[in-house]
Amino acid sequence: MLMLSAAVEAVLEVRKSRFHARVAPVADRAAALAEVAAMRARFPAASHCCWALLAGGEAGMSDDGEPSGTAGKPILNVLMHKDIGNAVAIVARDFGGVKLGAGGLVRAYGKAVSDALATAGLVAPVAMSALWLELAFALESRVRHVCQQYGAALLQAEPGTQLRLAVSVPATAEAAFCRALTDATQGRIVIRHETPVADQ
């Protein structure tokens, strides 16, 4: 599944109706609904603000008053067909006075989202490895420097007699990262391949 590197937008005009499309990366349903609310605020005169999401293991959609199946479903179909996850696609429609019919609506909503995605930067999710690092407090600055060099994210820190750090690092860089940690600390570090405990 691919992910958006940034939000994208497009405007489609069909028989005097304007379809303002926005596709944005989101982590979950709450973030998606916040994007929908922001779109409604941007286009308060829009007769419909239809959307679909694939995020946080959920799928959802809304026709927002359009005939059932003519807006949310074609928007969702575009996301699924293009294999895009963790995203919400929203289309605000300014009604131009000419009815498009069910088929016309399906085509217009789907095309508006496709047009927006035509300019999208798509990236594959990066597989990450989770590690626990155990080290003396005096070595912390060296270890943090190596983490920065390899794009490792600090997930958790547990002080004790020694410092324990939970980090995630791109899986493709894990072996080099571990070697760099060993070199930077002159072997005075313990690296464990354990899943860090998530913050509650």
N, C-alpha and C positions, 0 to 999 in steps of 0.2 A: 504494500500500500504506500502511496506517495503522499507527501505533505506539502502544503504551501509554505514558501519562504516568507511571503508577505501577502497582505490583502490586495485584491485586484478588483477593478470595476470596469463597467462598460454601459453604454446606453444604446438601446435599440428602439427604433421608431417603426411602428407597423400601423398603417391606416389611421394616423393621427394620435394613436396611443403611444406614450413613451414608457419604456420598460427600463428602469434604473437597476442594474444588477451589481451586487457586491458579493464576493466570496472571500471569507476571512478565515485564518487559522484560529482554532479554539481548542481548549483542553477538555471541555465538558459542556453539558446542556446549559448550565447556568451562564457560562461565558457566551454561548450561542444566543441565548435569549437576551442577554445584554446587548449584543450586536444588533439583534432585531429591533429592540427598543430604540437604539441609537439611529437606526435607519428610518424608523417611523418619525423620529424627531427631525431628521434631515428633510424628509418629504411629507410634511403634515397634510398637504392637499392630495396625496396619493389615495386613490379609491381602494387599493388593495396593497398589502405588504405581505407577500407570500414567501415561504422559506422552507428549507430542508436542512437537516444536519446529520452528520456522521461523526460522532465524537464521544470519547469516553466509553466506548463499547455500546453506545446507544444510536439509534436512528430515529428521526422524527421529521414531521412535515406539517405544513398548514397551508390550506387554500385561501384562508382569510376572506371568505365571502365569494370567491370565484366558484363556478360550478365544480362539484366534487370530482377530484382526479385531474383537473385541468391545469393546476399550477404547482402545488407541492410535489406531486408525484413526478412530473417531468423534470423538475429541479433536482430531486433526489436521484432520478435515473442518470442524469449527467454526472453527478458526483460518483455514482457507483460505476458507470461505464468507464470513466477516466481513472478509476481506482484511487480516488482521493479520500483520505481520512482526516480526522481531527479538523473538520471544517464545517462552516455554515455558509449556505448560499441563500441570499435574500434578493428578492426582486420587488421593487415598489413600482406600481403601475399608475401612471396618470392617464385616466380614461379620456380618449379623444372624441367620444360621441358616436363612434362606429363600432357595433358589436362584431366580434371576430369569430364567434362560433366556437364550439368545443375544440375542434381540430386546430383552429387558428390560435387559440389560447395555448394549447399544448406546445405547438411549434414555437410560439413567441417566447414563452417562459423558458423553454429548453434552450433556444438559440441565444437569449440574453445571457444566460449563465455560461454557455459554451464560448460566446464572444469574450466574456470577462476572463475565462480560463485560458484563452488563446495567448494572453500576455503573461500568464503566471509562471513564476519560477517554482519548479517542483523539485523536491529533494526526497531521497529515500531515507527513512529513519535510520539512525546510526545505532548499531548494536553496542551495548555498554556492558562492561564487566564491573562487578562490585567487589571491593576489597576492603579488609580491615588492615590498618597499619599500626604497629605498636613501636613506640620510640621514646627516647629520653626527651624531656622538654627542651634541652639545649639544641636538639637537632630540628626543632619544628620549622624554623625559617628556611633551612635547606630543603626540607620536604615540601613545604608550600611552594618554593621556587620551582621544584621539579613538577609539581602538580600544574602550575601555570604553564610551563613549557609544553606539557602533553595534553592540555585541555581537560584535565581531571577536575571533577566537581566535588567539593567537600560536602558530604551529606550529614555528617554527625561528628561531634567531638566529645570524648569522654575522658576527663582528667582523672587521674588516680596516682599511683606511684610512678606510672609511666603514662604518656599520652596515647590514647587510642583514637585514631581517625578513621571514619568510614568514608571511602571515596568511590566515585564511579569514573571510569576511564574508557574511551572508545576501545572496543575489543581488539581492533586491528593494531592498536598501539600498546596493548597490555604488556607484552614481553619486553619491549624496549623501555617502557615506563618502569617496570620492576628492576631491570638492570640499572637504569639511571638512579633509582632510589638507593639501591645497594651501593653504587659507586659514591653517591653524594654523602651517604652516612658511613662510608667505609665498613659496610656490612653490619652496622649496629641498628638494624631494623628488622622487625618480624612482619612478614606479609602473609596474610591469610585470605584464602578464597572462600569467604563466607558472605551470605547475604546480610547486609546491614539491616538493623532494626529500623523500620520507618518511624518518623516522628509522629506522635499521637496528637 
